[in-house]
């Protein structure tokens, strides 16, 4: 029995090591190659097929230089205002979230995920809440920062983020909701897209609810304080 347990343990360690090596290989590959699909895209297609409906993937890759600075500022303001100050994990945000959650007794839990962590989850992992996924997400975020850098992380994130049923990335989102391109998004449109990110399959940036309009207004005000200088864009 003990021998069997040891054998199974060795196999488990080897399998885990293989998964880690595969993840690192993909991280290295996606530094220069745009991810063709993400786990979430595959899951959504399978869910659609299971529900008896066609489920496509509308995703049109666009380089960071060809995105409106307004959408970069809006997404940073909404999702990770300290993006340029942390190295994948925002320790200060984690501390604030722990304090808030302790005070509110588990009600309305506040998260502390960064754009880097969200990018890691979207590109390599599954959705849902679990300590295992959070641990893997955190580890990958700490690897992405030195291997990809801020520009690549933000570029990939904005090209794979879900923005509606079958809509992925800011170029497809701009076309779906506003009939324009990522380069031509104005400040209001950018803020509405950023406001929709927490619940992209229910929110409608093209015909926003009062709540979405209010959230977008707050994001627009904050976006004006975001400095894109660290990205080194030719236009900002």
C-alpha positions as CSV (number, residue, x, y, z in Angstrom):
1,X,0.0,0.0,0.0
2,X,2.8,2.4,0.9
3,X,4.6,1.6,-2.3
4,X,1.4,2.3,-4.3
5,X,1.0,5.6,-2.6
6,X,4.6,6.6,-3.3
7,X,4.2,5.6,-6.9
8,X,1.0,7.7,-7.3
9,X,2.7,10.6,-5.5
10,X,5.6,10.4,-7.9
11,X,3.2,10.4,-10.9
12,X,1.3,13.3,-9.5
13,X,4.5,15.3,-9.1
14,X,5.6,14.5,-12.6
15,X,2.3,15.5,-14.0
16,X,2.4,18.8,-12.2
17,X,5.9,19.4,-13.4
18,X,4.8,18.7,-16.9
19,X,2.0,21.2,-16.6
20,X,4.3,23.8,-15.2
21,X,6.7,23.3,-18.1
22,X,3.9,23.5,-20.6
23,X,2.6,26.7,-19.1
24,X,6.1,28.3,-19.1
25,X,6.5,27.2,-22.8
26,X,3.2,28.9,-23.7
27,X,4.2,32.0,-21.8
28,X,7.4,32.2,-23.8
29,X,5.6,31.5,-27.1
30,X,2.8,34.0,-26.5
31,X,5.4,36.7,-25.8
32,X,5.8,36.9,-29.6
33,X,2.9,34.9,-30.9
34,X,-0.7,36.1,-30.4
35,X,-2.8,33.5,-28.6
36,X,-5.2,32.0,-31.2
37,X,-7.8,30.9,-28.6
38,X,-8.3,30.9,-24.9
39,X,-9.9,28.4,-22.6
40,X,-12.9,30.6,-22.1
41,X,-13.6,30.9,-25.8
42,X,-13.6,27.1,-26.1
43,X,-15.9,26.8,-23.1
44,X,-18.4,29.3,-24.5
45,X,-18.5,27.5,-27.8
46,X,-19.1,24.1,-26.1
47,X,-21.8,25.7,-23.9
48,X,-23.5,27.2,-27.0
49,X,-23.4,23.8,-28.8
50,X,-24.8,22.1,-25.8
51,X,-27.6,24.6,-25.7
52,X,-28.4,23.9,-29.3
53,X,-27.3,27.3,-30.7
54,X,-24.4,28.4,-32.9
55,X,-21.7,29.9,-30.8
56,X,-18.9,31.7,-32.7
57,X,-15.8,33.6,-31.7
58,X,-15.6,37.2,-32.9
59,X,-12.1,38.3,-32.2
60,X,-10.0,40.6,-34.3
61,X,-6.5,41.2,-33.1
62,X,-5.2,44.8,-33.0
63,X,-1.9,46.1,-31.8
64,X,-1.7,48.3,-28.8
65,X,-0.5,51.2,-30.9
66,X,-3.8,51.0,-32.9
67,X,-6.1,51.3,-29.8
68,X,-7.5,54.6,-28.8
69,X,-5.6,56.0,-25.8
70,X,-9.1,56.6,-24.3
71,X,-9.8,52.9,-24.0
72,X,-6.4,52.2,-22.5
73,X,-7.0,54.8,-19.8
74,X,-10.5,53.7,-19.2
75,X,-9.7,50.0,-18.7
76,X,-6.7,50.9,-16.5
77,X,-8.9,53.2,-14.4
78,X,-11.6,50.6,-14.1
79,X,-9.6,47.4,-13.6
80,X,-6.1,48.3,-12.3
81,X,-5.2,51.9,-11.6
82,X,-1.9,50.8,-10.1
83,X,-0.9,48.7,-13.1
84,X,2.4,50.5,-13.5
85,X,3.2,50.4,-9.8
86,X,3.1,46.6,-9.1
87,X,4.9,43.5,-10.4
88,X,1.9,41.4,-11.2
89,X,0.3,41.3,-7.7
90,X,-0.8,44.5,-6.0
91,X,0.2,43.9,-2.4
92,X,-1.4,47.2,-1.3
93,X,-4.7,46.2,-2.9
94,X,-4.6,42.8,-1.3
95,X,-4.1,44.4,2.1
96,X,-7.0,46.8,1.6
97,X,-9.2,43.9,0.3
98,X,-8.4,41.8,3.4
99,X,-9.2,44.7,5.7
100,X,-12.5,45.5,3.9
101,X,-13.6,41.8,3.8
102,X,-12.8,41.3,7.5
103,X,-14.9,44.4,8.4
104,X,-17.9,43.3,6.3
105,X,-18.0,39.8,7.6
106,X,-17.9,38.1,4.2
107,X,-20.6,40.2,2.6
108,X,-19.9,41.9,-0.7
109,X,-16.3,40.6,-0.9
110,X,-13.8,42.9,-2.5
111,X,-11.2,41.4,-4.8
112,X,-7.6,42.5,-5.5
113,X,-7.0,41.0,-8.9
114,X,-4.7,43.0,-11.3
115,X,-4.9,43.2,-15.0
116,X,-1.8,40.9,-15.1
117,X,-3.7,38.3,-13.0
118,X,-6.8,38.6,-15.2
119,X,-4.6,38.2,-18.3
120,X,-3.1,35.0,-16.9
121,X,-6.5,33.7,-16.0
122,X,-8.0,34.5,-19.4
123,X,-5.2,33.1,-21.5
124,X,-4.1,30.1,-19.5
125,X,-6.7,29.1,-16.9
126,X,-10.4,28.5,-16.3
127,X,-13.1,30.8,-14.8
128,X,-14.7,30.4,-11.5
129,X,-13.6,30.7,-7.9
130,X,-11.2,28.3,-6.3
131,X,-8.0,28.6,-4.2
132,X,-6.2,26.4,-6.7
133,X,-7.0,28.7,-9.7
134,X,-6.1,31.8,-7.6
135,X,-2.7,30.3,-6.7
136,X,-2.0,29.4,-10.3
137,X,-3.2,32.8,-11.5
138,X,-0.9,34.5,-9.0
139,X,2.1,32.4,-10.0
140,X,1.6,33.0,-13.7
141,X,1.2,36.7,-13.1
142,X,4.5,36.9,-11.4
143,X,6.0,35.1,-14.4
144,X,4.3,37.2,-17.0
145,X,5.6,40.5,-15.7
146,X,9.3,39.9,-16.3
147,X,8.7,37.8,-19.5
148,X,6.1,39.9,-21.2
149,X,6.4,43.4,-19.7
150,X,3.5,45.9,-19.3
151,X,2.9,46.6,-22.9
152,X,2.5,43.0,-24.0
153,X,0.3,42.2,-20.9
154,X,-2.1,45.0,-21.6
155,X,-2.1,44.3,-25.4
156,X,-3.0,40.6,-24.9
157,X,-5.5,41.4,-22.2
158,X,-7.4,43.9,-24.3
159,X,-7.4,41.4,-27.2
160,X,-8.9,38.4,-25.3
161,X,-11.2,40.0,-22.8
162,X,-14.8,39.0,-23.1
163,X,-17.2,41.8,-24.1
164,X,-20.4,40.1,-24.9
165,X,-21.8,36.8,-26.2
166,X,-19.0,35.6,-28.5
167,X,-17.3,39.0,-28.5
168,X,-13.6,39.0,-27.5
169,X,-11.2,41.9,-27.6
170,X,-11.6,45.6,-27.9
171,X,-11.7,45.7,-31.7
172,X,-14.6,43.3,-31.9
173,X,-16.3,45.1,-29.0
174,X,-15.9,48.5,-30.7
175,X,-17.5,47.1,-33.9
176,X,-20.3,45.2,-32.1
177,X,-21.4,48.0,-29.7
178,X,-20.5,51.2,-31.5
179,X,-20.0,50.3,-35.1
180,X,-16.4,51.7,-35.0
181,X,-12.8,50.5,-34.5
182,X,-10.7,50.4,-31.4
183,X,-8.6,53.3,-32.7
184,X,-11.7,55.5,-33.0
185,X,-13.3,54.9,-29.6
186,X,-14.0,58.2,-27.8
187,X,-13.9,58.7,-24.0
188,X,-17.5,57.9,-23.4
189,X,-17.5,54.7,-25.5
190,X,-14.2,53.6,-23.9
191,X,-15.7,54.2,-20.4
192,X,-18.8,52.2,-21.2
193,X,-16.7,49.3,-22.5
194,X,-14.6,49.4,-19.3
195,X,-17.7,49.6,-17.2
196,X,-19.0,46.4,-18.8
197,X,-16.0,44.2,-18.1
198,X,-17.2,42.9,-14.7
199,X,-20.3,41.4,-16.3
200,X,-19.8,41.4,-20.1
201,X,-22.5,39.0,-21.0
202,X,-25.3,41.0,-19.3
203,X,-24.1,44.6,-19.8
204,X,-24.9,46.4,-23.0
205,X,-22.5,49.3,-23.7
206,X,-24.4,50.2,-26.9
207,X,-27.7,50.8,-25.0
208,X,-26.4,51.2,-21.4
209,X,-28.6,51.0,-18.3
210,X,-28.6,53.8,-15.8
211,X,-26.3,51.8,-13.6
212,X,-23.8,51.3,-16.5
213,X,-23.9,54.9,-17.4
214,X,-23.2,55.9,-13.8
215,X,-20.3,53.5,-13.5
216,X,-18.9,54.7,-16.8
217,X,-19.1,58.3,-15.6
218,X,-17.0,57.5,-12.6
219,X,-14.5,55.6,-14.8
220,X,-14.2,58.5,-17.2
221,X,-13.4,60.9,-14.4
222,X,-10.7,58.5,-13.1
223,X,-9.3,57.9,-16.5
224,X,-8.2,61.5,-16.9
225,X,-5.6,60.8,-14.2
226,X,-4.0,57.8,-15.9
227,X,-0.6,58.5,-17.4
228,X,0.2,56.2,-20.4
229,X,3.8,57.4,-20.5
230,X,5.2,54.1,-19.2
231,X,3.8,52.3,-22.3
232,X,6.0,54.4,-24.6
233,X,3.3,54.8,-27.2
234,X,4.0,57.0,-30.2
235,X,0.7,58.7,-29.5
236,X,-0.9,59.1,-26.0
